[in-house]
Amino acid sequence: MSLVEIEQLVESLPADQFAEFSRWLEDLAARRWERQFESDVAAGKLDRLGEKALAEFGAGRCTAL
């Protein structure tokens, strides 16, 4: 099945099924993002950003939220 066919099928869904599909798709996207984030953390890809944030905080260059 091609992407165009999938798009056509999604567009043809009744409102209730489209809403259910949308919730499912958002949940899937969130799960995939979480897996990627966890993978990046485990690989140390965010270490430099964390170190920079801690240095900025330690130097007093942060503002309260």
C-alpha positions in Angstrom: 0.0 0.0 0.0 1.4 3.4 -1.0 1.4 6.5 1.1 -1.1 8.1 -1.2 -3.4 5.2 -0.7 -3.1 5.5 3.0 -3.8 9.2 2.9 -6.9 8.6 0.8 -8.2 6.0 3.3 -7.6 8.3 6.2 -9.4 11.2 4.5 -12.3 8.9 3.9 -12.8 7.9 7.5 -16.0 8.9 9.3 -15.5 11.5 12.0 -15.6 9.1 14.9 -13.0 6.7 13.3 -10.8 9.7 12.3 -10.8 10.9 15.9 -9.8 7.4 17.1 -7.1 7.2 14.5 -5.8 10.6 15.4 -5.5 9.6 19.0 -3.7 6.4 18.1 -1.3 8.3 15.7 -0.5 10.9 18.4 0.2 8.1 20.9 2.4 6.3 18.4 4.4 9.5 17.6 4.9 10.1 21.4 6.1 6.6 21.9 8.6 6.8 19.0 9.8 10.2 20.2 10.3 8.8 23.7 12.3 5.8 22.4 14.5 8.2 20.3 15.0 10.5 23.3 16.0 7.6 25.5 18.4 6.3 22.8 20.0 9.7 22.5 20.4 10.0 26.3 21.9 6.5 26.5 24.3 7.3 23.7 25.4 10.5 25.5 24.1 12.8 22.7 22.7 15.2 25.3 25.6 15.2 27.8 27.1 18.4 26.3 23.8 20.2 26.6 23.4 19.1 30.2 26.9 20.2 31.1 26.3 23.6 29.5 23.1 24.0 31.4 24.7 23.1 34.7 27.6 25.5 34.0 25.2 28.3 33.2 23.2 27.6 36.4 26.4 27.5 38.5 27.5 30.8 37.1 24.2 32.4 38.1 23.1 33.0 34.5 19.7 31.4 34.9 16.3 33.0 35.6 13.5 31.5 37.6 10.6 30.2 35.5 
